[in-house]
Amino acid sequence: MKEIKAFIIKDIRYELRKQSTINGLILYMAAIVFIAYLSFLHVYSLDEHTWNALYWIILIFASMNAVSGTFVNENANRQYYFYLLAKPRSIILSKIAYNAVLVLMLSLLSYLLFVLFMGNKAQNQVMFLLNIMLGSTGLSAILTFVSAISSRTDNNFTLMAILGFPLLLPLLLILMKIAACAISGNAWDTVILYFLLIIILDALVLLLAIILFPYLWHD
């Protein structure tokens, strides 16, 4: 836990000192939501299905941009220093935790921008926000591990998109289903099974990352 905490603090200090990544993501999110708003400006009332689809499409691309540089930003000398300093499981867990907070911030920012420009379609906001929180963990775990794999190649973002989409698809379908229920105002008993599936997927991805990342890191 000390190693994980130290790496998280290191990443936070790096971002606060640099700030270009976070500022760029905020600008990207605001710009793309505003463009979507202008595209549907002539529509009197945006339907719930389109609102839901736009939200998750924008969030997926923003999350991939946010997480893609997780390991690429670390130069070879620094990675070798971390290799000698800490356990690989501490490194991957710290990266997943940091990226989970980052993706959650992007999710909430996107939600606020959607409410501001295109109205709030979620009738059950607690269900929608809980869905965002659990989804951010899963998105972070998948994209962080894929980023670790793709960082070993020169074409990082392309390989990340190729590997990430099939892994993200099952989680994304469940997230969109729960979001649709929250938008429709369905009862909680209709989505309990979907929430359990998300928790199982999140736990499975974390377990696979913990087991497989040390082999990738040692290589």
PyMOL commands that place a pseudoatom at each C-alpha (Angstrom):
pseudoatom trace, name=CA, resn=MET, resi=1, chain=A, elem=C, hetatm=0, pos=[0.000, 0.000, 0.000]
pseudoatom trace, name=CA, resn=LYS, resi=2, chain=A, elem=C, hetatm=0, pos=[2.914, 2.374, 0.689]
pseudoatom trace, name=CA, resn=GLU, resi=3, chain=A, elem=C, hetatm=0, pos=[4.257, 1.806, -2.818]
pseudoatom trace, name=CA, resn=ILE, resi=4, chain=A, elem=C, hetatm=0, pos=[0.832, 2.306, -4.396]
pseudoatom trace, name=CA, resn=LYS, resi=5, chain=A, elem=C, hetatm=0, pos=[0.290, 5.517, -2.413]
pseudoatom trace, name=CA, resn=ALA, resi=6, chain=A, elem=C, hetatm=0, pos=[3.740, 6.817, -3.369]
pseudoatom trace, name=CA, resn=PHE, resi=7, chain=A, elem=C, hetatm=0, pos=[3.169, 6.221, -7.078]
pseudoatom trace, name=CA, resn=ILE, resi=8, chain=A, elem=C, hetatm=0, pos=[-0.274, 7.862, -6.979]
pseudoatom trace, name=CA, resn=ILE, resi=9, chain=A, elem=C, hetatm=0, pos=[1.193, 10.941, -5.267]
pseudoatom trace, name=CA, resn=LYS, resi=10, chain=A, elem=C, hetatm=0, pos=[3.974, 10.993, -7.861]
pseudoatom trace, name=CA, resn=ASP, resi=11, chain=A, elem=C, hetatm=0, pos=[1.466, 10.965, -10.738]
pseudoatom trace, name=CA, resn=ILE, resi=12, chain=A, elem=C, hetatm=0, pos=[-0.646, 13.695, -9.104]
pseudoatom trace, name=CA, resn=ARG, resi=13, chain=A, elem=C, hetatm=0, pos=[2.398, 15.927, -8.591]
pseudoatom trace, name=CA, resn=TYR, resi=14, chain=A, elem=C, hetatm=0, pos=[3.489, 15.322, -12.174]
pseudoatom trace, name=CA, resn=GLU, resi=15, chain=A, elem=C, hetatm=0, pos=[0.093, 16.349, -13.535]
pseudoatom trace, name=CA, resn=LEU, resi=16, chain=A, elem=C, hetatm=0, pos=[-0.161, 19.378, -11.258]
pseudoatom trace, name=CA, resn=ARG, resi=17, chain=A, elem=C, hetatm=0, pos=[3.281, 20.512, -12.362]
pseudoatom trace, name=CA, resn=LYS, resi=18, chain=A, elem=C, hetatm=0, pos=[2.623, 19.929, -16.051]
pseudoatom trace, name=CA, resn=GLN, resi=19, chain=A, elem=C, hetatm=0, pos=[-1.165, 20.562, -16.223]
pseudoatom trace, name=CA, resn=SER, resi=20, chain=A, elem=C, hetatm=0, pos=[-1.208, 20.396, -20.023]
pseudoatom trace, name=CA, resn=THR, resi=21, chain=A, elem=C, hetatm=0, pos=[-2.821, 16.944, -20.077]
pseudoatom trace, name=CA, resn=ILE, resi=22, chain=A, elem=C, hetatm=0, pos=[-5.704, 17.790, -17.751]
pseudoatom trace, name=CA, resn=ASN, resi=23, chain=A, elem=C, hetatm=0, pos=[-6.314, 21.190, -19.353]
pseudoatom trace, name=CA, resn=GLY, resi=24, chain=A, elem=C, hetatm=0, pos=[-6.267, 19.589, -22.791]
pseudoatom trace, name=CA, resn=LEU, resi=25, chain=A, elem=C, hetatm=0, pos=[-8.783, 16.939, -21.727]
pseudoatom trace, name=CA, resn=ILE, resi=26, chain=A, elem=C, hetatm=0, pos=[-11.118, 19.546, -20.237]
pseudoatom trace, name=CA, resn=LEU, resi=27, chain=A, elem=C, hetatm=0, pos=[-10.912, 21.618, -23.415]
pseudoatom trace, name=CA, resn=TYR, resi=28, chain=A, elem=C, hetatm=0, pos=[-11.456, 18.518, -25.562]
pseudoatom trace, name=CA, resn=MET, resi=29, chain=A, elem=C, hetatm=0, pos=[-14.493, 17.481, -23.540]
pseudoatom trace, name=CA, resn=ALA, resi=30, chain=A, elem=C, hetatm=0, pos=[-16.036, 20.953, -23.580]
pseudoatom trace, name=CA, resn=ALA, resi=31, chain=A, elem=C, hetatm=0, pos=[-15.416, 21.385, -27.306]
pseudoatom trace, name=CA, resn=ILE, resi=32, chain=A, elem=C, hetatm=0, pos=[-16.855, 18.037, -28.375]
pseudoatom trace, name=CA, resn=VAL, resi=33, chain=A, elem=C, hetatm=0, pos=[-19.969, 18.414, -26.196]
pseudoatom trace, name=CA, resn=PHE, resi=34, chain=A, elem=C, hetatm=0, pos=[-20.526, 21.912, -27.586]
pseudoatom trace, name=CA, resn=ILE, resi=35, chain=A, elem=C, hetatm=0, pos=[-20.142, 20.609, -31.154]
pseudoatom trace, name=CA, resn=ALA, resi=36, chain=A, elem=C, hetatm=0, pos=[-22.697, 17.892, -30.391]
pseudoatom trace, name=CA, resn=TYR, resi=37, chain=A, elem=C, hetatm=0, pos=[-25.003, 20.573, -29.009]
pseudoatom trace, name=CA, resn=LEU, resi=38, chain=A, elem=C, hetatm=0, pos=[-24.649, 22.646, -32.181]
pseudoatom trace, name=CA, resn=SER, resi=39, chain=A, elem=C, hetatm=0, pos=[-25.303, 19.562, -34.316]
pseudoatom trace, name=CA, resn=PHE, resi=40, chain=A, elem=C, hetatm=0, pos=[-28.646, 18.977, -32.589]
pseudoatom trace, name=CA, resn=LEU, resi=41, chain=A, elem=C, hetatm=0, pos=[-29.512, 22.648, -32.147]
pseudoatom trace, name=CA, resn=HIS, resi=42, chain=A, elem=C, hetatm=0, pos=[-32.319, 22.444, -34.734]
pseudoatom trace, name=CA, resn=VAL, resi=43, chain=A, elem=C, hetatm=0, pos=[-33.918, 19.523, -32.890]
pseudoatom trace, name=CA, resn=TYR, resi=44, chain=A, elem=C, hetatm=0, pos=[-36.656, 20.754, -30.563]
pseudoatom trace, name=CA, resn=SER, resi=45, chain=A, elem=C, hetatm=0, pos=[-36.163, 17.979, -28.038]
pseudoatom trace, name=CA, resn=LEU, resi=46, chain=A, elem=C, hetatm=0, pos=[-33.250, 15.531, -28.118]
pseudoatom trace, name=CA, resn=ASP, resi=47, chain=A, elem=C, hetatm=0, pos=[-34.569, 12.012, -27.488]
pseudoatom trace, name=CA, resn=GLU, resi=48, chain=A, elem=C, hetatm=0, pos=[-33.232, 9.954, -24.599]
pseudoatom trace, name=CA, resn=HIS, resi=49, chain=A, elem=C, hetatm=0, pos=[-31.605, 7.220, -26.724]
pseudoatom trace, name=CA, resn=THR, resi=50, chain=A, elem=C, hetatm=0, pos=[-29.533, 9.734, -28.704]
pseudoatom trace, name=CA, resn=TRP, resi=51, chain=A, elem=C, hetatm=0, pos=[-28.564, 11.559, -25.496]
pseudoatom trace, name=CA, resn=ASN, resi=52, chain=A, elem=C, hetatm=0, pos=[-27.416, 8.293, -23.924]
pseudoatom trace, name=CA, resn=ALA, resi=53, chain=A, elem=C, hetatm=0, pos=[-25.455, 7.176, -26.979]
pseudoatom trace, name=CA, resn=LEU, resi=54, chain=A, elem=C, hetatm=0, pos=[-23.724, 10.546, -27.366]
pseudoatom trace, name=CA, resn=TYR, resi=55, chain=A, elem=C, hetatm=0, pos=[-22.694, 10.583, -23.720]
pseudoatom trace, name=CA, resn=TRP, resi=56, chain=A, elem=C, hetatm=0, pos=[-20.938, 7.219, -23.803]
pseudoatom trace, name=CA, resn=ILE, resi=57, chain=A, elem=C, hetatm=0, pos=[-19.362, 7.756, -27.230]
pseudoatom trace, name=CA, resn=ILE, resi=58, chain=A, elem=C, hetatm=0, pos=[-17.813, 11.021, -26.078]
pseudoatom trace, name=CA, resn=LEU, resi=59, chain=A, elem=C, hetatm=0, pos=[-16.720, 9.511, -22.769]
pseudoatom trace, name=CA, resn=ILE, resi=60, chain=A, elem=C, hetatm=0, pos=[-15.044, 6.508, -24.403]
pseudoatom trace, name=CA, resn=PHE, resi=61, chain=A, elem=C, hetatm=0, pos=[-12.918, 8.654, -26.728]
pseudoatom trace, name=CA, resn=ALA, resi=62, chain=A, elem=C, hetatm=0, pos=[-12.048, 11.083, -23.926]
pseudoatom trace, name=CA, resn=SER, resi=63, chain=A, elem=C, hetatm=0, pos=[-11.060, 8.182, -21.646]
pseudoatom trace, name=CA, resn=MET, resi=64, chain=A, elem=C, hetatm=0, pos=[-8.839, 6.645, -24.305]
pseudoatom trace, name=CA, resn=ASN, resi=65, chain=A, elem=C, hetatm=0, pos=[-7.098, 9.990, -24.823]
pseudoatom trace, name=CA, resn=ALA, resi=66, chain=A, elem=C, hetatm=0, pos=[-6.653, 10.381, -21.067]
pseudoatom trace, name=CA, resn=VAL, resi=67, chain=A, elem=C, hetatm=0, pos=[-5.227, 6.911, -20.412]
pseudoatom trace, name=CA, resn=SER, resi=68, chain=A, elem=C, hetatm=0, pos=[-3.259, 6.328, -23.618]
pseudoatom trace, name=CA, resn=GLY, resi=69, chain=A, elem=C, hetatm=0, pos=[-0.148, 8.075, -22.295]
pseudoatom trace, name=CA, resn=THR, resi=70, chain=A, elem=C, hetatm=0, pos=[-0.050, 6.242, -18.957]
pseudoatom trace, name=CA, resn=PHE, resi=71, chain=A, elem=C, hetatm=0, pos=[3.136, 4.320, -19.721]
pseudoatom trace, name=CA, resn=VAL, resi=72, chain=A, elem=C, hetatm=0, pos=[4.312, 6.156, -22.833]
pseudoatom trace, name=CA, resn=ASN, resi=73, chain=A, elem=C, hetatm=0, pos=[5.016, 9.319, -20.829]
pseudoatom trace, name=CA, resn=GLU, resi=74, chain=A, elem=C, hetatm=0, pos=[7.535, 7.418, -18.705]
pseudoatom trace, name=CA, resn=ASN, resi=75, chain=A, elem=C, hetatm=0, pos=[10.931, 7.261, -20.411]
pseudoatom trace, name=CA, resn=ALA, resi=76, chain=A, elem=C, hetatm=0, pos=[13.015, 4.104, -20.456]
pseudoatom trace, name=CA, resn=ASN, resi=77, chain=A, elem=C, hetatm=0, pos=[15.389, 5.200, -17.690]
pseudoatom trace, name=CA, resn=ARG, resi=78, chain=A, elem=C, hetatm=0, pos=[12.548, 6.091, -15.348]
pseudoatom trace, name=CA, resn=GLN, resi=79, chain=A, elem=C, hetatm=0, pos=[10.778, 2.793, -16.053]
pseudoatom trace, name=CA, resn=TYR, resi=80, chain=A, elem=C, hetatm=0, pos=[13.974, 0.903, -15.270]
pseudoatom trace, name=CA, resn=TYR, resi=81, chain=A, elem=C, hetatm=0, pos=[14.271, 2.832, -12.010]
pseudoatom trace, name=CA, resn=PHE, resi=82, chain=A, elem=C, hetatm=0, pos=[10.691, 1.891, -11.101]
pseudoatom trace, name=CA, resn=TYR, resi=83, chain=A, elem=C, hetatm=0, pos=[11.477, -1.691, -12.091]
pseudoatom trace, name=CA, resn=LEU, resi=84, chain=A, elem=C, hetatm=0, pos=[14.233, -1.801, -9.478]
pseudoatom trace, name=CA, resn=LEU, resi=85, chain=A, elem=C, hetatm=0, pos=[12.327, 0.231, -6.910]
pseudoatom trace, name=CA, resn=ALA, resi=86, chain=A, elem=C, hetatm=0, pos=[8.864, -1.336, -6.608]
pseudoatom trace, name=CA, resn=LYS, resi=87, chain=A, elem=C, hetatm=0, pos=[6.810, -4.415, -7.277]
pseudoatom trace, name=CA, resn=PRO, resi=88, chain=A, elem=C, hetatm=0, pos=[5.008, -4.540, -10.649]
pseudoatom trace, name=CA, resn=ARG, resi=89, chain=A, elem=C, hetatm=0, pos=[1.635, -5.088, -8.965]
pseudoatom trace, name=CA, resn=SER, resi=90, chain=A, elem=C, hetatm=0, pos=[2.073, -1.848, -7.048]
pseudoatom trace, name=CA, resn=ILE, resi=91, chain=A, elem=C, hetatm=0, pos=[2.758, -0.002, -10.296]
pseudoatom trace, name=CA, resn=ILE, resi=92, chain=A, elem=C, hetatm=0, pos=[-0.250, -1.323, -12.197]
pseudoatom trace, name=CA, resn=LEU, resi=93, chain=A, elem=C, hetatm=0, pos=[-2.640, -0.842, -9.253]
pseudoatom trace, name=CA, resn=SER, resi=94, chain=A, elem=C, hetatm=0, pos=[-1.442, 2.732, -8.716]
pseudoatom trace, name=CA, resn=LYS, resi=95, chain=A, elem=C, hetatm=0, pos=[-1.912, 3.512, -12.411]
pseudoatom trace, name=CA, resn=ILE, resi=96, chain=A, elem=C, hetatm=0, pos=[-5.409, 1.999, -12.412]
pseudoatom trace, name=CA, resn=ALA, resi=97, chain=A, elem=C, hetatm=0, pos=[-6.385, 3.920, -9.265]
pseudoatom trace, name=CA, resn=TYR, resi=98, chain=A, elem=C, hetatm=0, pos=[-5.090, 7.222, -10.621]
pseudoatom trace, name=CA, resn=ASN, resi=99, chain=A, elem=C, hetatm=0, pos=[-6.738, 6.719, -14.001]
pseudoatom trace, name=CA, resn=ALA, resi=100, chain=A, elem=C, hetatm=0, pos=[-10.006, 5.690, -12.324]
pseudoatom trace, name=CA, resn=VAL, resi=101, chain=A, elem=C, hetatm=0, pos=[-10.137, 9.063, -10.558]
pseudoatom trace, name=CA, resn=LEU, resi=102, chain=A, elem=C, hetatm=0, pos=[-9.230, 10.827, -13.812]
pseudoatom trace, name=CA, resn=VAL, resi=103, chain=A, elem=C, hetatm=0, pos=[-11.905, 8.995, -15.825]
pseudoatom trace, name=CA, resn=LEU, resi=104, chain=A, elem=C, hetatm=0, pos=[-14.460, 9.632, -13.069]
pseudoatom trace, name=CA, resn=MET, resi=105, chain=A, elem=C, hetatm=0, pos=[-13.688, 13.357, -13.214]
pseudoatom trace, name=CA, resn=LEU, resi=106, chain=A, elem=C, hetatm=0, pos=[-14.140, 13.293, -16.982]
pseudoatom trace, name=CA, resn=SER, resi=107, chain=A, elem=C, hetatm=0, pos=[-17.413, 11.371, -16.599]
pseudoatom trace, name=CA, resn=LEU, resi=108, chain=A, elem=C, hetatm=0, pos=[-18.814, 13.896, -14.136]
pseudoatom trace, name=CA, resn=LEU, resi=109, chain=A, elem=C, hetatm=0, pos=[-17.597, 16.812, -16.245]
pseudoatom trace, name=CA, resn=SER, resi=110, chain=A, elem=C, hetatm=0, pos=[-19.226, 15.318, -19.317]
pseudoatom trace, name=CA, resn=TYR, resi=111, chain=A, elem=C, hetatm=0, pos=[-22.463, 14.809, -17.391]
pseudoatom trace, name=CA, resn=LEU, resi=112, chain=A, elem=C, hetatm=0, pos=[-22.467, 18.426, -16.198]
pseudoatom trace, name=CA, resn=LEU, resi=113, chain=A, elem=C, hetatm=0, pos=[-21.815, 19.686, -19.730]
pseudoatom trace, name=CA, resn=PHE, resi=114, chain=A, elem=C, hetatm=0, pos=[-24.598, 17.500, -21.109]
pseudoatom trace, name=CA, resn=VAL, resi=115, chain=A, elem=C, hetatm=0, pos=[-26.996, 18.853, -18.485]
pseudoatom trace, name=CA, resn=LEU, resi=116, chain=A, elem=C, hetatm=0, pos=[-25.906, 22.411, -19.290]
pseudoatom trace, name=CA, resn=PHE, resi=117, chain=A, elem=C, hetatm=0, pos=[-26.189, 22.201, -23.068]
pseudoatom trace, name=CA, resn=MET, resi=118, chain=A, elem=C, hetatm=0, pos=[-28.650, 19.387, -23.777]
pseudoatom trace, name=CA, resn=GLY, resi=119, chain=A, elem=C, hetatm=0, pos=[-30.703, 19.053, -20.617]
pseudoatom trace, name=CA, resn=ASN, resi=120, chain=A, elem=C, hetatm=0, pos=[-30.819, 16.364, -17.946]
pseudoatom trace, name=CA, resn=LYS, resi=121, chain=A, elem=C, hetatm=0, pos=[-32.471, 13.230, -19.307]
pseudoatom trace, name=CA, resn=ALA, resi=122, chain=A, elem=C, hetatm=0, pos=[-31.701, 11.022, -16.281]
pseudoatom trace, name=CA, resn=GLN, resi=123, chain=A, elem=C, hetatm=0, pos=[-34.791, 10.704, -14.121]
pseudoatom trace, name=CA, resn=ASN, resi=124, chain=A, elem=C, hetatm=0, pos=[-32.950, 8.580, -11.552]
pseudoatom trace, name=CA, resn=GLN, resi=125, chain=A, elem=C, hetatm=0, pos=[-29.758, 10.567, -11.043]
pseudoatom trace, name=CA, resn=VAL, resi=126, chain=A, elem=C, hetatm=0, pos=[-28.469, 8.403, -8.172]
pseudoatom trace, name=CA, resn=MET, resi=127, chain=A, elem=C, hetatm=0, pos=[-28.595, 5.323, -10.395]
pseudoatom trace, name=CA, resn=PHE, resi=128, chain=A, elem=C, hetatm=0, pos=[-26.911, 7.195, -13.240]
pseudoatom trace, name=CA, resn=LEU, resi=129, chain=A, elem=C, hetatm=0, pos=[-24.104, 8.522, -11.013]
pseudoatom trace, name=CA, resn=LEU, resi=130, chain=A, elem=C, hetatm=0, pos=[-23.516, 5.102, -9.419]
pseudoatom trace, name=CA, resn=ASN, resi=131, chain=A, elem=C, hetatm=0, pos=[-23.302, 3.673, -12.914]
pseudoatom trace, name=CA, resn=ILE, resi=132, chain=A, elem=C, hetatm=0, pos=[-20.683, 6.291, -13.781]
pseudoatom trace, name=CA, resn=MET, resi=133, chain=A, elem=C, hetatm=0, pos=[-18.610, 5.470, -10.689]
pseudoatom trace, name=CA, resn=LEU, resi=134, chain=A, elem=C, hetatm=0, pos=[-18.531, 1.714, -11.295]
pseudoatom trace, name=CA, resn=GLY, resi=135, chain=A, elem=C, hetatm=0, pos=[-18.033, 2.223, -15.020]
pseudoatom trace, name=CA, resn=SER, resi=136, chain=A, elem=C, hetatm=0, pos=[-15.055, 4.533, -14.471]
pseudoatom trace, name=CA, resn=THR, resi=137, chain=A, elem=C, hetatm=0, pos=[-13.257, 1.802, -12.535]
pseudoatom trace, name=CA, resn=GLY, resi=138, chain=A, elem=C, hetatm=0, pos=[-13.822, -0.750, -15.272]
pseudoatom trace, name=CA, resn=LEU, resi=139, chain=A, elem=C, hetatm=0, pos=[-12.860, 1.642, -18.065]
pseudoatom trace, name=CA, resn=SER, resi=140, chain=A, elem=C, hetatm=0, pos=[-9.705, 2.624, -16.203]
pseudoatom trace, name=CA, resn=ALA, resi=141, chain=A, elem=C, hetatm=0, pos=[-8.647, -0.977, -15.508]
pseudoatom trace, name=CA, resn=ILE, resi=142, chain=A, elem=C, hetatm=0, pos=[-9.144, -2.094, -19.115]
pseudoatom trace, name=CA, resn=LEU, resi=143, chain=A, elem=C, hetatm=0, pos=[-7.557, 0.949, -20.755]
pseudoatom trace, name=CA, resn=THR, resi=144, chain=A, elem=C, hetatm=0, pos=[-4.614, 1.042, -18.331]
pseudoatom trace, name=CA, resn=PHE, resi=145, chain=A, elem=C, hetatm=0, pos=[-3.716, -2.575, -18.966]
pseudoatom trace, name=CA, resn=VAL, resi=146, chain=A, elem=C, hetatm=0, pos=[-4.142, -2.153, -22.725]
pseudoatom trace, name=CA, resn=SER, resi=147, chain=A, elem=C, hetatm=0, pos=[-1.960, 0.962, -22.522]
pseudoatom trace, name=CA, resn=ALA, resi=148, chain=A, elem=C, hetatm=0, pos=[0.741, -1.095, -20.805]
pseudoatom trace, name=CA, resn=ILE, resi=149, chain=A, elem=C, hetatm=0, pos=[0.653, -3.608, -23.660]
pseudoatom trace, name=CA, resn=SER, resi=150, chain=A, elem=C, hetatm=0, pos=[0.572, -1.037, -26.453]
pseudoatom trace, name=CA, resn=SER, resi=151, chain=A, elem=C, hetatm=0, pos=[3.407, 0.998, -24.895]
pseudoatom trace, name=CA, resn=ARG, resi=152, chain=A, elem=C, hetatm=0, pos=[5.764, -1.779, -26.016]
pseudoatom trace, name=CA, resn=THR, resi=153, chain=A, elem=C, hetatm=0, pos=[5.125, -0.810, -29.653]
pseudoatom trace, name=CA, resn=ASP, resi=154, chain=A, elem=C, hetatm=0, pos=[5.753, 2.353, -31.655]
pseudoatom trace, name=CA, resn=ASN, resi=155, chain=A, elem=C, hetatm=0, pos=[2.148, 2.703, -32.790]
pseudoatom trace, name=CA, resn=ASN, resi=156, chain=A, elem=C, hetatm=0, pos=[0.729, 3.101, -29.299]
pseudoatom trace, name=CA, resn=PHE, resi=157, chain=A, elem=C, hetatm=0, pos=[-2.692, 4.705, -29.820]
pseudoatom trace, name=CA, resn=THR, resi=158, chain=A, elem=C, hetatm=0, pos=[-3.612, 2.583, -32.853]
pseudoatom trace, name=CA, resn=LEU, resi=159, chain=A, elem=C, hetatm=0, pos=[-2.861, -0.677, -31.055]
pseudoatom trace, name=CA, resn=MET, resi=160, chain=A, elem=C, hetatm=0, pos=[-4.656, 0.595, -27.970]
pseudoatom trace, name=CA, resn=ALA, resi=161, chain=A, elem=C, hetatm=0, pos=[-7.786, 1.264, -30.014]
pseudoatom trace, name=CA, resn=ILE, resi=162, chain=A, elem=C, hetatm=0, pos=[-7.593, -2.168, -31.678]
pseudoatom trace, name=CA, resn=LEU, resi=163, chain=A, elem=C, hetatm=0, pos=[-7.103, -4.051, -28.417]
pseudoatom trace, name=CA, resn=GLY, resi=164, chain=A, elem=C, hetatm=0, pos=[-9.311, -1.851, -26.261]
pseudoatom trace, name=CA, resn=PHE, resi=165, chain=A, elem=C, hetatm=0, pos=[-12.550, -1.818, -28.224]
pseudoatom trace, name=CA, resn=PRO, resi=166, chain=A, elem=C, hetatm=0, pos=[-13.330, -5.582, -28.014]
pseudoatom trace, name=CA, resn=LEU, resi=167, chain=A, elem=C, hetatm=0, pos=[-12.553, -5.541, -24.291]
pseudoatom trace, name=CA, resn=LEU, resi=168, chain=A, elem=C, hetatm=0, pos=[-14.596, -2.402, -23.656]
pseudoatom trace, name=CA, resn=LEU, resi=169, chain=A, elem=C, hetatm=0, pos=[-17.632, -3.534, -25.633]
pseudoatom trace, name=CA, resn=PRO, resi=170, chain=A, elem=C, hetatm=0, pos=[-19.219, -5.878, -23.014]
pseudoatom trace, name=CA, resn=LEU, resi=171, chain=A, elem=C, hetatm=0, pos=[-18.744, -3.310, -20.243]
pseudoatom trace, name=CA, resn=LEU, resi=172, chain=A, elem=C, hetatm=0, pos=[-20.001, -0.494, -22.450]
pseudoatom trace, name=CA, resn=LEU, resi=173, chain=A, elem=C, hetatm=0, pos=[-23.185, -2.370, -23.378]
pseudoatom trace, name=CA, resn=ILE, resi=174, chain=A, elem=C, hetatm=0, pos=[-24.010, -2.948, -19.705]
pseudoatom trace, name=CA, resn=LEU, resi=175, chain=A, elem=C, hetatm=0, pos=[-23.264, 0.667, -18.804]
pseudoatom trace, name=CA, resn=MET, resi=176, chain=A, elem=C, hetatm=0, pos=[-25.532, 1.927, -21.568]
pseudoatom trace, name=CA, resn=LYS, resi=177, chain=A, elem=C, hetatm=0, pos=[-28.289, -0.456, -20.464]
pseudoatom trace, name=CA, resn=ILE, resi=178, chain=A, elem=C, hetatm=0, pos=[-28.163, 0.829, -16.879]
pseudoatom trace, name=CA, resn=ALA, resi=179, chain=A, elem=C, hetatm=0, pos=[-28.011, 4.415, -18.111]
pseudoatom trace, name=CA, resn=ALA, resi=180, chain=A, elem=C, hetatm=0, pos=[-31.108, 3.790, -20.247]
pseudoatom trace, name=CA, resn=CYS, resi=181, chain=A, elem=C, hetatm=0, pos=[-32.921, 2.464, -17.166]
pseudoatom trace, name=CA, resn=ALA, resi=182, chain=A, elem=C, hetatm=0, pos=[-31.854, 5.530, -15.169]
pseudoatom trace, name=CA, resn=ILE, resi=183, chain=A, elem=C, hetatm=0, pos=[-33.077, 7.796, -17.947]
pseudoatom trace, name=CA, resn=SER, resi=184, chain=A, elem=C, hetatm=0, pos=[-36.419, 5.978, -18.082]
pseudoatom trace, name=CA, resn=GLY, resi=185, chain=A, elem=C, hetatm=0, pos=[-36.746, 6.094, -14.291]
pseudoatom trace, name=CA, resn=ASN, resi=186, chain=A, elem=C, hetatm=0, pos=[-36.945, 2.318, -13.835]
pseudoatom trace, name=CA, resn=ALA, resi=187, chain=A, elem=C, hetatm=0, pos=[-36.943, 0.725, -10.388]
pseudoatom trace, name=CA, resn=TRP, resi=188, chain=A, elem=C, hetatm=0, pos=[-33.718, -0.481, -8.793]
pseudoatom trace, name=CA, resn=ASP, resi=189, chain=A, elem=C, hetatm=0, pos=[-34.679, -4.147, -8.960]
pseudoatom trace, name=CA, resn=THR, resi=190, chain=A, elem=C, hetatm=0, pos=[-34.509, -3.977, -12.761]
pseudoatom trace, name=CA, resn=VAL, resi=191, chain=A, elem=C, hetatm=0, pos=[-30.797, -3.074, -12.738]
pseudoatom trace, name=CA, resn=ILE, resi=192, chain=A, elem=C, hetatm=0, pos=[-29.401, -5.015, -9.756]
pseudoatom trace, name=CA, resn=LEU, resi=193, chain=A, elem=C, hetatm=0, pos=[-28.234, -7.835, -12.022]
pseudoatom trace, name=CA, resn=TYR, resi=194, chain=A, elem=C, hetatm=0, pos=[-26.482, -5.369, -14.353]
pseudoatom trace, name=CA, resn=PHE, resi=195, chain=A, elem=C, hetatm=0, pos=[-24.699, -3.724, -11.425]
pseudoatom trace, name=CA, resn=LEU, resi=196, chain=A, elem=C, hetatm=0, pos=[-23.516, -7.146, -10.264]
pseudoatom trace, name=CA, resn=LEU, resi=197, chain=A, elem=C, hetatm=0, pos=[-22.209, -7.869, -13.756]
pseudoatom trace, name=CA, resn=ILE, resi=198, chain=A, elem=C, hetatm=0, pos=[-20.248, -4.605, -13.749]
pseudoatom trace, name=CA, resn=ILE, resi=199, chain=A, elem=C, hetatm=0, pos=[-18.727, -5.424, -10.355]
pseudoatom trace, name=CA, resn=ILE, resi=200, chain=A, elem=C, hetatm=0, pos=[-17.769, -8.903, -11.601]
pseudoatom trace, name=CA, resn=LEU, resi=201, chain=A, elem=C, hetatm=0, pos=[-16.227, -7.467, -14.783]
pseudoatom trace, name=CA, resn=ASP, resi=202, chain=A, elem=C, hetatm=0, pos=[-14.292, -4.856, -12.803]
pseudoatom trace, name=CA, resn=ALA, resi=203, chain=A, elem=C, hetatm=0, pos=[-12.978, -7.496, -10.392]
pseudoatom trace, name=CA, resn=LEU, resi=204, chain=A, elem=C, hetatm=0, pos=[-12.052, -9.832, -13.262]
pseudoatom trace, name=CA, resn=VAL, resi=205, chain=A, elem=C, hetatm=0, pos=[-10.118, -7.149, -15.134]
pseudoatom trace, name=CA, resn=LEU, resi=206, chain=A, elem=C, hetatm=0, pos=[-8.285, -6.108, -11.965]
pseudoatom trace, name=CA, resn=LEU, resi=207, chain=A, elem=C, hetatm=0, pos=[-7.394, -9.733, -11.248]
pseudoatom trace, name=CA, resn=LEU, resi=208, chain=A, elem=C, hetatm=0, pos=[-6.094, -10.287, -14.771]
pseudoatom trace, name=CA, resn=ALA, resi=209, chain=A, elem=C, hetatm=0, pos=[-4.044, -7.083, -14.593]
pseudoatom trace, name=CA, resn=ILE, resi=210, chain=A, elem=C, hetatm=0, pos=[-2.497, -8.139, -11.279]
pseudoatom trace, name=CA, resn=ILE, resi=211, chain=A, elem=C, hetatm=0, pos=[-1.648, -11.610, -12.637]
pseudoatom trace, name=CA, resn=LEU, resi=212, chain=A, elem=C, hetatm=0, pos=[-0.458, -10.711, -16.141]
pseudoatom trace, name=CA, resn=PHE, resi=213, chain=A, elem=C, hetatm=0, pos=[1.215, -7.319, -15.727]
pseudoatom trace, name=CA, resn=PRO, resi=214, chain=A, elem=C, hetatm=0, pos=[4.301, -8.657, -13.868]
pseudoatom trace, name=CA, resn=TYR, resi=215, chain=A, elem=C, hetatm=0, pos=[5.176, -10.819, -16.906]
pseudoatom trace, name=CA, resn=LEU, resi=216, chain=A, elem=C, hetatm=0, pos=[4.794, -7.815, -19.202]
pseudoatom trace, name=CA, resn=TRP, resi=217, chain=A, elem=C, hetatm=0, pos=[6.785, -5.586, -16.852]
pseudoatom trace, name=CA, resn=HIS, resi=218, chain=A, elem=C, hetatm=0, pos=[9.669, -8.025, -16.468]
pseudoatom trace, name=CA, resn=ASP, resi=219, chain=A, elem=C, hetatm=0, pos=[9.855, -8.358, -20.241]
for i in range(1, 219): cmd.bond("trace and resi %d" % i, "trace and resi %d" % (i + 1))
show_as sticks, trace
zoom trace
